[in-house]
Amino acid sequence: MTSVTTMRVLIVEDEADLGEVFREYIVACGHQAEVVGSAEAALEWLRTSRPHAIVLDVRLPGMSGLELMRDSALRDSGIPVIVISGHATEHEARECLRLGALEFLAKPVPLEILGVVLERAELFNPADEGDDHGERRRARRFPVSLPVRMVNEKGKVANGTVVEVSATGLRASLDTTLKTGEAVRVSITMPDQRGPLEVIALVVRTATDGVAVWFLDLVPDETDRLLALAH
């Protein structure tokens, strides 16, 4: 995956080897990346530089990732934060999202999912004010009510209703659970009488009220069909 927009990404990870894996992948995606090993080092970095996104581990030596998110230097910055952790509790995960994290990812983090989330960070980044109206419009989310069917790689079927959609993904309530990180084939019954919209997607969040998925292979024509729902 190669990005059109180059971002500066700060990785806050105390496991040096893992931090380097993230850095190499993010650079391969076309971005700049730097690794620091603690929240204190991240705060020092933020005093002189402004990244477009931060990849933040929750469990850090000294100041935790949660404490960093509560710090005004980060909280008031508007910088998209992607939180990762292998040991966080459900309470910690919910607290990170409440504090404004763009996404919470459990370790081990599949790199392709990290890449998808970084694409999302590009669209939501306040530093991209120079982008044209069309790009901002593609990031908007619209309330809808459309029948949907999702099938994972093992053939498990989930039926339900799409309640929110954008050019990059959707949120749906389903009659059964799916797992975060798995790929699904999504079929949405569209109101334009052109047949279902079908796309491969990744489940990036699961909750009691449904799932959120991000599209992997949505072609431009089908993107336009989704954006037409806003009118």
LUMBA-561906 format. One line per 10 residues: number of its first residue (from 1); their letters; for each residue x, y, z of N, C-alpha, C. Coordinates in steps of 0.2 Angstrom, whole numbers, plus 2048, in hexadecimal, padded with zeros to 3 digits. Layout:
// LUMBA-561906
NUM = a = X Y Z X Y Z X Y Z  ... $
This chain:
// LUMBA-561906
1 = mtsvttmrvl = 804 7FA 800 800 800 800 804 806 800  804 80B 7FB 808 811 7FB 803 817 7FB  805 81B 800 800 821 801 801 827 7FC  7FC 82A 7FB 7FD 830 7F6 7FF 836 7FA  7FD 836 801 7FF 83C 805 805 839 80A  80A 83D 80B 80F 83B 80F 80E 83E 816  80E 839 81B 80D 83C 822 813 83B 826  814 83E 82B 819 83D 831 815 83A 836  818 834 838 814 82F 83D 819 82E 842  817 830 849 81B 82E 84F 819 828 852 $
11 = ivedeadlge = 81D 823 853 81C 81D 856 81E 81D 85D  81A 81B 861 81B 81B 869 81B 814 86B  821 811 86B 821 809 86C 827 808 870  826 804 876 82C 803 87A 830 7FC 878  82C 7F8 874 830 7F2 871 833 7F4 86A  83A 7F5 86B 83E 7F8 865 83D 7F4 85F  83D 7ED 85F 83C 7E9 859 835 7EB 856  830 7EB 85A 829 7EC 857 829 7F3 854  82C 7F8 858 82B 7FF 855 82F 7FF 84F  834 7FB 84E 838 7FC 847 834 7F8 842 $
21 = vfreyivacg = 830 7F3 843 82C 7F0 83E 826 7F5 83C  823 7F8 841 81E 7FD 83F 821 803 83B  827 805 83D 82B 80B 839 82C 809 832  82F 803 831 830 800 82A 82A 800 826  825 7FD 829 81E 7FC 825 81C 803 823  81B 808 828 819 80F 827 81D 812 821  823 811 822 828 814 81C 826 811 816  825 80B 816 823 807 80F 81D 80A 80C  818 80C 811 812 80F 80E 813 816 80C  819 819 80C 81A 81F 809 81A 825 80E $
31 = hqaevvgsae = 81A 823 815 81A 828 81A 821 829 81D  822 82E 821 828 82F 825 826 82C 82C  82B 829 830 829 826 836 82F 827 83B  82E 828 841 833 828 847 830 824 84D  835 821 850 833 81D 856 836 820 85C  832 821 861 834 822 868 832 81D 86D  835 81C 872 834 816 877 830 818 87D  82D 81E 87E 82A 81F 884 825 825 882  820 826 887 81B 82C 886 81F 832 887  824 832 88C 828 838 88E 82C 83A 888 $
41 = aalewlrtsr = 82F 836 884 832 837 87E 82E 83A 879  827 838 878 823 83A 874 821 841 875  820 843 87B 81E 84A 87D 824 84E 87B  82A 84C 87D 830 850 87B 830 851 873  82E 84C 86F 82E 84D 868 829 851 866  823 851 869 81D 856 867 81F 85D 869  824 85E 86D 825 866 86E 828 869 868  82B 865 864 82F 868 85E 82C 866 857  828 861 857 826 85E 851 81E 85C 852  81B 85D 84C 814 85B 84C 813 855 847 $
51 = phaivldvrl = 812 84F 849 810 849 844 809 84A 842  808 846 83C 801 846 839 7FD 840 83D  801 83C 840 7FD 836 843 802 833 848  7FF 830 84E 803 82D 853 801 826 854  806 821 854 804 81A 855 807 819 85C  802 817 861 804 818 868 802 811 86C  807 80F 86F 806 809 873 803 80B 87A  7FF 807 87D 7FC 809 883 800 808 889  803 802 889 808 800 88F 80F 802 88D  811 807 891 818 80A 890 81B 80B 896 $
61 = pgmsglelmr = 822 80B 897 825 80C 89D 824 813 89F  823 814 8A6 822 81B 8A8 81B 81D 8A6  81A 823 8A3 814 825 8A1 810 821 89C  80A 81F 89D 807 81A 898 804 81E 892  802 81A 88D 7FF 81D 887 7F8 821 889  7F4 81E 88E 7EE 822 890 7F0 828 893  7F5 829 897 7F7 82F 89A 7F9 834 895  7FD 831 890 7FF 836 88A 7F9 839 887  7F4 834 886 7EE 837 882 7EA 83C 886  7EB 83C 88D 7E7 841 891 7EB 847 892 $
71 = dsalrdsgip = 7F2 847 890 7F6 84D 890 7F4 852 88B  7F3 858 88D 7F1 85D 888 7F5 85E 882  7FB 85D 883 800 85D 87D 7FD 859 877  7FA 853 879 7F8 84F 873 7F0 850 873  7ED 850 879 7E5 850 878 7E3 856 874  7E6 85C 875 7E4 862 872 7E7 863 86B  7EB 85E 868 7EE 85F 862 7EA 85D 85C  7E5 859 85D 7E1 857 857 7E5 851 853  7EB 84F 855 7EE 84A 851 7EB 843 852  7EA 840 84C 7E7 839 84D 7EB 834 850 $
81 = vivisghate = 7E8 830 855 7EC 82C 859 7EA 824 858  7EE 820 856 7EC 819 855 7EF 815 85B  7EB 813 85F 7EE 80F 865 7EE 808 864  7F4 805 866 7F5 7FE 866 7F7 7FB 86D  7F5 7F5 86E 7F7 7F2 874 7F6 7EA 874  7FA 7E7 878 7F9 7DF 878 7F6 7DD 87F  7F6 7E2 883 7F4 7E1 88A 7EE 7E5 88D  7EB 7EA 889 7E7 7EE 88C 7E0 7EB 88E  7DD 7EE 893 7D7 7EB 895 7D1 7EF 891  7CB 7EC 891 7C6 7EF 88D 7C4 7F6 890 $
91 = heareclrlg = 7C5 7F7 896 7C4 7FE 899 7CA 803 896  7D0 801 895 7D5 805 892 7D4 806 88B  7D1 801 887 7CF 802 880 7CA 807 87F  7C5 806 883 7BF 80B 883 7C1 812 885  7C6 813 88A 7C8 819 88C 7CC 81C 886  7D0 819 883 7D4 81B 87D 7D0 81E 878  7CA 81A 876 7C6 81D 871 7C2 823 874  7C0 823 87A 7BD 829 87D 7C1 82F 87D  7C8 82E 87D 7CC 834 87D 7CE 836 876  7CB 832 871 7CB 835 86A 7D0 831 866 $
101 = aleflakpvp = 7D2 82B 868 7D6 827 864 7D3 825 85D  7D6 825 858 7D3 824 851 7D1 81C 851  7D6 818 854 7D4 811 854 7D8 80E 859  7D6 808 85C 7D9 804 861 7DA 7FD 85E  7E1 7FB 85D 7E3 7F5 85A 7E6 7F0 85F  7E4 7EA 85F 7E7 7E5 864 7ED 7E2 860  7F3 7E1 864 7F9 7DE 862 7F7 7D6 862  7FA 7D3 85D 7FE 7D5 858 7FA 7D9 852  7FD 7DE 850 7F9 7E2 84B 7FB 7E0 844  7F6 7DE 840 7F7 7DD 839 7F9 7E3 836 $
111 = leilgvvler = 7FF 7E3 832 801 7E9 82F 7FC 7EC 82A  7F9 7E8 827 7F4 7EA 822 7EF 7EE 825  7ED 7EC 82B 7E8 7F0 82F 7EA 7F7 831  7F1 7F7 833 7F4 7FD 835 7F4 802 82F  7F5 7FF 829 7F6 803 823 7EF 806 822  7E9 802 823 7E3 805 821 7E1 80A 826  7E3 80A 82D 7E2 80F 832 7E5 815 830  7EC 814 82E 7F0 81A 82C 7EC 81E 826  7E9 81A 821 7E6 81E 81C 7E0 822 81F  7DD 81F 824 7D7 823 827 7DA 829 82B $
121 = aelfnpadeg = 7E0 828 82E 7E3 82E 831 7E4 834 82C  7E6 832 826 7E8 837 821 7E1 83B 820  7DC 838 81F 7D5 83B 81E 7D3 840 824  7D4 83E 82A 7D2 841 830 7D7 846 832  7DD 847 82F 7E2 84B 832 7E1 852 831  7E0 856 836 7DF 85D 836 7E5 861 832  7EB 85E 831 7F0 861 82E 7EF 861 826  7EA 85E 824 7E9 85D 81D 7E3 862 81A  7E3 868 81D 7DE 86D 81B 7DF 86F 814  7E5 86E 811 7E5 870 80A 7E2 86B 805 $
131 = ddhgerrrar = 7E0 865 808 7DD 860 803 7D6 863 800  7D5 861 7FA 7CF 864 7F7 7C8 861 7FB  7C3 864 7F9 7BC 863 7FC 7BA 85C 7FB  7BC 859 7F5 7BA 852 7F3 7BE 84D 7F8  7C4 84E 7FA 7C7 849 7FE 7C4 84A 805  7C2 850 807 7BF 850 80E 7B8 84D 80E  7B5 84D 808 7AE 84B 807 7AE 843 807  7B4 840 805 7B5 839 805 7B5 836 80C  7B8 83A 810 7B9 838 817 7B2 838 81C  7AD 83C 819 7A7 83D 81D 7A3 836 81E $
141 = rfpvslpvrm = 7A0 836 823 79C 830 825 794 832 825  790 82E 822 789 82F 821 785 82A 824  780 82C 828 77B 827 82B 777 824 825  776 81D 825 772 81A 820 76E 814 824  76A 811 820 767 80A 822 766 806 81D  76B 801 81C 76C 7FD 816 76D 7F6 818  76A 7F1 815 76B 7EA 817 772 7E8 815  775 7E4 819 77C 7E2 818 77D 7DB 819  782 7D7 816 784 7D1 817 78B 7D0 817  78E 7CD 81C 795 7CD 81D 797 7C5 81E $
151 = vnekgkvang = 79C 7C3 81A 79F 7BC 81A 7A6 7BC 81B  7A8 7B9 821 7B0 7B8 822 7B3 7B3 81E  7B9 7B2 81F 7BD 7AD 81B 7BB 7A6 81C  7B8 7A5 822 7B6 79E 824 7AF 79C 822  7AC 7A1 81F 7A5 7A0 81D 79F 7A3 822  7A1 7A5 827 79D 7A8 82C 799 7AE 829  792 7AE 82A 78E 7B3 827 78B 7B7 82D  78B 7BE 82C 788 7C3 830 784 7C7 82C  77E 7C8 82E 779 7CC 82B 777 7D2 82F  775 7D7 82C 773 7DD 830 772 7E3 82C $
161 = tvvevsatgl = 773 7E9 82F 772 7EF 82C 778 7F4 82D  779 7F7 827 77E 7FC 827 77B 803 82A  77E 806 82F 77B 80C 832 77F 812 831  786 811 82E 78A 817 82D 78F 815 827  790 819 823 794 817 81D 799 81D 81B  79F 81C 818 7A3 821 815 7A6 81E 80F  7AB 822 80C 7AE 81F 807 7B4 81A 809  7B5 81A 80F 7BB 815 812 7B8 80F 816  7B2 80F 818 7AF 80A 81C 7A8 80B 81E  7A6 807 823 79F 807 825 79F 804 82C $
171 = rasldttlkt = 799 806 82F 797 803 836 791 800 835  790 7FA 838 78A 7F6 837 788 7F2 83E  781 7F1 83F 77F 7ED 844 77E 7E6 841  780 7E1 844 780 7DA 841 77C 7D5 846  77A 7CF 843 777 7CA 847 77B 7C5 84A  782 7C6 849 787 7C2 84C 78E 7C6 84C  792 7C3 850 799 7C7 851 79E 7C5 84C  7A2 7C9 84A 7A8 7C8 846 7AE 7CA 84A  7B4 7C8 848 7BA 7C9 84C 7BE 7CF 849  7C1 7D4 84D 7C5 7D9 84B 7CB 7D6 847 $
181 = geavrvsitm = 7CD 7D9 841 7D2 7D7 83E 7D1 7D2 838  7CB 7CF 838 7C9 7CA 832 7C7 7CE 82C  7C8 7CB 827 7C5 7CD 820 7BF 7CA 81F  7BA 7CE 81C 7B3 7CC 81B 7B1 7CF 814  7AD 7CB 810 7AA 7CD 80A 7A3 7D0 80C  7A3 7D7 80A 79D 7DB 80C 798 7DC 806  792 7DA 807 78D 7DC 802 787 7E0 804  787 7E6 801 782 7EB 804 77D 7EC 7FF  776 7EB 801 771 7EC 7FC 770 7F4 7FC  771 7F6 7F5 771 7FD 7F4 76A 800 7F1 $
191 = pdqrgplevi = 768 806 7F2 762 808 7F0 761 80B 7E9  767 80A 7E5 767 80D 7DF 765 808 7D9  763 802 7DB 760 7FD 7D7 766 7FA 7D2  76C 7FB 7D4 772 7F8 7D0 775 7F2 7D3  771 7EF 7D7 774 7E9 7DA 778 7EA 7E0  77A 7E5 7E4 77E 7E6 7EA 785 7E9 7E9  787 7ED 7EE 78E 7EF 7EE 792 7EA 7F2  797 7E7 7EE 79B 7E2 7F2 7A2 7E4 7F2  7A5 7E3 7F8 7AC 7E5 7F9 7AF 7E1 7FF  7B6 7E0 7FE 7BA 7DD 804 7BC 7E2 809 $
201 = alvvrtatdg = 7BB 7E0 80F 7BC 7E5 814 7C0 7E2 81A  7C3 7E6 81F 7C6 7E4 825 7C1 7E6 82B  7C0 7E1 82F 7BC 7E3 836 7C2 7E7 83A  7C0 7ED 83B 7C5 7F1 83F 7C3 7F3 846  7BC 7F1 848 7BA 7F3 84E 7B4 7EE 84F  7B3 7EB 855 7AD 7E8 857 7AA 7EA 85E  7A4 7EB 85E 7A1 7ED 865 79A 7EA 865  797 7EB 86B 790 7E8 86C 78B 7EB 867  78C 7F1 864 787 7F4 860 789 7F2 858  78E 7EE 857 78F 7EC 850 797 7EC 84F $
211 = vavwfldlvp = 799 7ED 848 79F 7ED 846 7A1 7F3 842  7A7 7F5 841 7AA 7FA 83C 7AF 7F6 838  7AE 7F7 831 7B2 7F4 82C 7B5 7FA 828  7BB 7F9 825 7BE 7FD 820 7BF 7F9 81A  7BE 7FD 814 7BE 7FA 80E 7C5 7F9 80B  7C6 7F3 808 7CD 7F2 805 7CD 7F2 7FE  7C8 7F1 7FA 7C8 7F1 7F3 7C2 7F5 7F0  7C0 7FA 7F3 7BA 7FD 7F0 7BC 801 7EA  7BA 800 7E4 7BB 803 7DE 7B8 80A 7DD  7BB 80F 7D9 7B8 816 7D9 7B0 816 7D8 $
221 = detdrllala = 7AE 812 7D3 7A7 812 7D1 7A3 810 7D7  7A5 80B 7DB 7A1 809 7E1 7A2 80F 7E7  7A7 812 7E7 7A8 818 7EC 7A3 81D 7EA  7A2 81F 7E4 79D 824 7E2 796 822 7E4  795 81B 7E3 78E 819 7E5 78D 81A 7ED  792 819 7F1 791 81A 7F8 790 822 7F9  795 826 7F6 794 82D 7F8 78E 830 7F5  78A 82D 7F0 784 82F 7EE 77E 82E 7F3  780 82A 7F8 77B 829 7FE 77A 830 802  77F 834 801 77F 83A 805 77A 83F 803 $
231 = h = 777 83E 7FD 773 843 7FA 76C 841 7FA $
